[in-house]
């Protein structure tokens, strides 16, 4: 990444499928880009939440989560969440 011109800025982001703290990739990025931000992949996060929901509650709960995920900024997130 560094050879391709990526600089260590707060905008450097690592999205991981599992817990970002338990991967070798996360440790490598931390060593080279110490101010980077690490987040959990939304697809996997939502899949795990959906798996825990009863079928009758899932559509409403998932609609709320998608509204939060898809809001352009935190100020635009629905206030009830």
Steps between C-alpha positions, in 0.01 A plus 500: 500500500776740589683423174182597313498844659271448800594740777428472871208736544183478710321411176689170465233239573505125543171316472521142628251215474553380855609681808767739369706458816573129449658494155856507378391753238384738773835466679691567179291808417545626857878465469520687169206740538465564876232770468275292273141419593372144513132411462299182474351416162133608490399194300631262765378716787144506361507130412594414857228724643239357262590146605407585860161652423167318499353493149201715595721783635770491234347725230439792736832471684699462179323800344612712797858372472510568126377856563786558741755334272388694194480843663756730335615639837433430865291819506271342238442178695141459608471654848322200648808281463 
